[in-house]
C-alpha cells in the first residue's frame, strides 16, 4: 500500500530479483521495469546470523544501504535511487562501520489501543486493537476492531475514514464478506447494522521494528452472531523505510475454523475495502472539501472503473494538508487475480471483490 502526496499506487511491495550471496562480496541487481527509489529488494545471505552487522555499499556512488533480516535467509534493503528498466546497481556486501550513516528507524509499537506504525517520527498508519465505538448517537452495532485507520500521507493528510457519514459500517481499510451462506443462514460480515455478522481483532502476535521495515502480525475473527467464529484471519502489515511515498503491504490469509463451509455468493461488492478520506465524502458537510478522483491500472476514470479488473486502483483528492491519496495494488498470487473492483459512484471507497465473477466456497481447514 502506498500513501503519498499527491498521488500513489500499492498493496503489493515493489520487489527486485532475489540474489544469492556466497563467498564473493559483490551483488548486482537489475530490473525489467522502472523501479523508483524507496522500493524494497531482497537478497539471500548464507550466513544470516551476521545479518544485523551487514550493509550494502553502492560501488559507483558510495551510498550505504541498511539491511534487515527477512524470511528464509533473505535480507531486505531499500533502493536508494531510481533503477531504470534494464539498468543495474552493483553493491559490495560488507560489515557495518562506525562511520556509516545511521538509518531512520521504522517502528511498530502499541499505544492507546492501536498499533502505531511510523517511519522515523512520521505516522504512517494505525491498526485498531481495541474496539472502536461510533459517536454522534450511532448504534453500538457499528463498533469494530481489526482495521487500519487512520492511514496518513507523508505530508500528514489522513487518507482513510472510520464510521463515515452515510456509511458508518465502513472502517478505513478492512476485510469482510457480504453475501454469504453459513449453516443455511445468510450472514453479512460487512453491513453491521444487519446484525448477522462482524469482524474483530483477536490477537497481536508479533511486532518488529528496524532500519528497513516494521511489521505487525495480528489475527482477526469473522464471527456469525448467531453461531460464533467462522473464519480466522492472519494479517501481516509491513511498512517499509520510504518517506515519500509511504510503502506498506497487507498479507491476508483466512482459514475456516468451523465445521461447516462458508459459501461466498455472487454479489457486487465485498472483500478488502478501502474507505477514503472524510474530505472526499459529500455526505460529511463538516469535512468535505471535494470529490475524490480515481486512477486504475486500466486507465479508467471513477465513473468507468466499476467491476473492471485493473490490478491496482487509487483514490486521491483535496485535504486540509493539500492533495493526497491512497492506492492499492494486488499481488499476482491473489485468488482470481486480477480481481474485480467495486467502485461506488458517489462515495469515496472501492474494494477488491472476487465474488463479482461468481460464487466460491471457504471450506474448513483450507486456507484462502
VENWO-V564908 format. One record per helix or strand. SS is the DSSP state (hx for helix, st for strand). FROM is the first residue (numbers start at 1). TO is the last residue. If there is no record, write none. Layout:
# VENWO-V564908
ss;from;to
SS;FROM;TO
SS;FROM;TO
This chain:
# VENWO-V564908
ss;from;to
st;2;4
st;19;21
st;26;30
st;35;35
st;40;45
hx;48;53
st;54;58
st;64;66
st;68;69
st;74;78
st;83;83
st;88;95
st;106;111
st;114;119
st;122;128
st;132;132
hx;140;142
st;144;144
st;148;152
st;158;158
st;160;160
st;162;164
st;167;171
st;173;176
st;180;182
st;185;187
hx;192;194
st;197;208
st;210;210
st;213;224
st;228;240
st;246;256
st;262;264
st;271;276
hx;278;280
st;293;296
st;312;317
st;324;329
st;341;343
st;349;352
hx;354;357
st;360;362
st;364;364
